[in-house]
Amino acid sequence: RDNVVVLDTATFKIVDKIPLAKPDFPGVLEVGVGPALESLNEPGYYTSIFNAVDSSVRRKMFGIARFDLNNREYQFSPIGPTPDGMLGLEVTPDRKTAYTVVTNGEYGTRRCEFWSFDLARHQRTMTGEFPCRPRFSFSMSSSGKELYIYGAGFQIEVYDAATLKLKQTTDLQNDVTMAGIVVAP
């Protein structure tokens, strides 16, 4: 979490550590790199969502980090202030757009929103609020045209990815308390 540890694959001994708490990047402190974004990864690179602290005003921000595993060089693309919570990053098949769900606030005042990102420009392009559930999961269709909210309830809500507006609600007549979803053609 605080370091990138480099191992020799023949001996599995540590050959180097790259500290993330005090990274060698101007203007950023306390970098935290999340799980790999498999849909954006390329051989020799580790791509992920990152959180960092702006060194000037001590404000938390997030963005996309790309780490060159061979040259040990980072490329940071800050996107904006870190929300209270974020549910993954779903990337469209053309790798140009990504979506996430963010939550801000406490239970009584909690707001849930879809955020859309232009991955080429590393910018948030659109937001759309939707009714929060106590617990829920988020996923995207294989075409990248629909977003799904489900779990801790009887419904699957389908949103149009282009507008972030509700398209339909499907009542399954049973509680959907699973971590995955299968959509049949």
Salt bridges, closest charged atoms under 4 A:
ASP2 OD1 - ARG1 NE 3.76
ASP16 OD2 - ARG72 NH1 2.55
GLU42 OE1 - ARG66 NH2 3.25
GLU42 OE2 - ARG95 NH2 3.89
GLU113 OE2 - ARG111 NH2 3.29
ASP118 OD2 - ARG121 NE 2.84
GLU129 OE1 - ARG111 NH2 2.99
GLU146 OE2 - LYS167 NZ 2.64
GLU157 OE2 - ARG133 NH2 3.64
